[in-house]
Amino acid sequence: MSGPALPRPAVVAAALSDDFRSAVKLAHAAGFAAIQMEPRLGGLDLPSLSQTGNRELLAILRADGLEMVGLRLDLGGKGLGPGADIDAALDRIEKVLAVAAGLQCPLVCVDLGAVPTEMPAAATVDGALCELGRRADRHGVMIALRSELAGFAALDRAMKLAACPWFGVDLDPVAMLIDEWSADEIFSRIGGSIRHVRGRDAIVGADRRTKAAAMGSGSVDWRRLLGGLEGAGYRGWITIDPVDLPNRGTAAKAGLAALKQAIS
């Protein structure tokens, strides 16, 4: 009996090489269909590229039959909350939105950092997200949000209050392992908002601490996860993200094999 369909497999470019051309070649050779990037890779600074530079980058990808999933950005612990320089953070995200639009990959995954739920702290994040939504609309770029410092309930509340059609969820299976919501509740509440999935795994200890592990050797039930994604109608990318592991290249290939095994 066959399992759920496999969403399209991508990989974080930095997991393979700090050189863009090498990362593309290695991703293609390993069997990936796309890469995801941060704004800087080695000496390549995407926000500084001209339109000609963007076209050259896309040509390198297309030569190996690869796509660009999009970009990703981590705002750090304060994120858009109290104590953060909100204007600077919004400007930083907007620069990445402009890059994504220029590279014809209209998706940016953003880790919001802390997402408070109690007033007045929550009001700071709420206001920042409303402004971020206006900027996303200006560039026509989808923003997939996650928070490693807050649960899905906090993220769901903030997104619903912002009510921005350009917002979605960057689903992290490791975050699902330790969240107060069960996997079924997560898919029920935010399944329709998933715009990207991180491909990573971890071993969960008795104290709910996680230790990064290669996909398939941790606590994530990948068959169940893929079934949940299929039930939610998700047909996008799973980007394998082994950057927390020592042998990233080997871990990336193991992740792709684990995904295929989950549907066999």
Buried (B, 14 or more C-beta within 10 A) or exposed (E): EEBBEBBBBBBBBBBBBEBBEEBBBBBBEBEBBBBBBBBEBEEBEBEEBEEEBBBEBBEBBEEBEBBBBBBBBBBEEBBBBBEBEBEEBBEBBBBBBBBBBBBEBBBBBBBBBBBBBEEEBBEBBBBBBEBBBEBBEEBEBBBBBBBEBBBBBBBBBBBEBBEBEBBBBBBBBBBBBEBEBEBEBBBBBBBEBBBBBBBBBBBBEEEEEBEBBBBBEBBBBBBBBBBBBBEBEBEBBBBBBBBBBEEBBEBBBBBBBBBEEBBE
